[in-house]
Amino acid sequence: MENLLYVLDVVKEWFVYAQKNYRKQALLFLVMIGVLIAASYSIFPSAREKIRAKEMEVLVNNDFLYPNKVKTIHYHELDKLLKEKPAVTVIFAIPNGKEYTNLLKLMNKEKEVSAMNRMIYFYPIIYDLDELSQKYQLNVKKGMIDIIFFSGGTEKNRIQLSSETVMNNQVIQRINTLAVTEK
């Protein structure tokens, strides 16, 4: 009980001091708000990336029926994947619309998926569309799906598919030959 009375007495003294020196207190309050805002800018970007990664996991990760052949790359993990793997094929697509629906139909057919000769990675473009389009010269804004083969982290070959060509029976064969043919 003594501690509570002491705390209340300190708070009362602070209010009396604040009334006498309100300009100093207002300035101190504004400085504290500025420090809190600056600190929030350093904390929130990492939180935002985690939230975006979780959103992508929930929205897109369960779409493919064969995760041993088609694996979704989480938000901001593409550069890490390209550095770690010596050779990788990545599908870039916006996860909605006619193109994506046709891609899902194709990648969820057991016969088609069993014909794939390696793991394919899917990078859903939800955020940073302009940045990714520029960095990898993607045509997803034009209704295209870009499939790029990377070797040693650099692009070696690519296929661009429209919604009509996605359902073509030879798409898997073209994906399988990406590593063989050079640009």
N, C-alpha and C positions, 0 to 999 in steps of 0.2 A: 504494500500500500504506500510505503514511503517513496518507492521509486516512481510510482504513478504521480504522486503529488509533486515530486521533483521535476518530472517531465512536464507536467502542466504548468509549473512555475516558470520553467525555461521557455515554454511556448508563449506564455503571457508576457515575459520580458522581451521576447523577440518582437511580438506585436507592438509593444510600447516603443521599442527602438525603431521599428519600421514606420510607425506613425510620425516620429520625429525626423527620420532620415529617409523619407519616401523616395527621393530622387536616387539616392545610392541604391536602395533596394530595387527600384525599377530597372536601373542599369544592370545590377547583378542578375536580376530575373531574365532580362533580355540576353545577357551573355550566356546564362545557363541554357536557355532555349536554343541559342545558336550552337552551343556545344552538343546538345542532344540531336539537333538536326544533322550536324556534321557526322556524328557517330552513327546515325541511322543510315546514311548513305554508304558507309563502309560495311554495315551489317546486312542490309536488305538485298544487294545484288546476289549474294550467295544464297540467300533464302529464296529469292525469285527463281534462280536456276534450279534449285531443288523442287520447287513447286511445279515448274514447267516440265521437269523430267518425270515427275510423278503423274502429271496430266497426260503426257505422251504414253507412259506405261499403261495407264488405265484405258485411254481412248483407243490405242492402236495395237498394243502388244498382243491382245487376244484374237486378233483378226486372222492370223495365219495358223492353219491347222497342223502344219509340219515344222515345228521349231528347230528340228534337226537339219533342215535344209534352208529355211528362210527365217532369219533372226532380225528383230528390230533393234536398231541402234538408238540408244537413248540420247536425249538432248545434250549437246556439247561433248559427245564422246566420239565423234567422227574423226577428228584430228588424231586422237589417241589410238584409235583402231588402225588408221592408215600408217602410223609410225610403228605399231607393234607387229602388224601382219606384213609379210613380204609381198604377198599378192592377195588382193581382195576385190570382189565385185560388189558394187553398191547400187541399189535402185533408189533414185530420188523421185519422189512423187508427193503431191498434195493429197492427204488422206481423205478425200471426199470427191464426189462427182463420178461421172461416167468412166473416166480413165482408171480411177482407183477401184471401182466396182469390177471392171473387167480384169484388172490385174489380180484382184482377190480371187475371182473365179478361176483364173489360170493357175495361180499359185496354190490353190486348195484342191486341185485335181491330183489324185494320187498317181495316176499314170504320168502326168506331166512332171510332177515333182520328183518322182523316182528316176526320171531320165536326166536330172541335173547332175553334173559331175563334181560339184563342189557346193559349199555353203554360200548362199547369197545373203547379203545384208541389205535391209530396207531402212532408209532414212526418211521418215515422214517430215515433210516441210510444213510446219505449223507456225513457227516463229522465224524471224530473220530471213524472209523470202528474198528480199532485194539483195541482201549481203551474200546469201548462198548462191543466188542466180549469177551474180557478178563473179564470185570467187571460182565457181565451177562451170561457168558458161551454160547454165541450165535454161531450158525452154519450158519450164513448168507453167509459166504464166500463159503460154500459148496452148495449153491443153496437152502438153507432151509429158511423157515419162522418160527420164534420162537414166540409162543403165551404163555405168562407167566401170571399167576395169582399171585398177590401180596396181602398179608394181613399184615397190620401193617408195611408196607415198606419192608417186607422180602418175598422172593419167597416161595410160598407154592406148586405150581404145574405148569407144563408146557406141551405144545404140540409142536412137531416139524413137520412141514409139508413140503413135497417136492412139486414140481409143479404138479405132478400127483395126489397127495392126496388132494390138495386144492379144486379141483372141485368135490370131493366126497360129496354126499348129507348129510353125517353124520358129517361134520366139525362143523356146527353150534351147533349140539347136543353135540359134544365133548367140544366146547367152553363153552356152558352153564353148563356143569358138572365140569368144572375146579374148581369152588369154593367149590363143594361138596366133591370131592375126594382129598385126601392128598398124598403127595409124598411118 
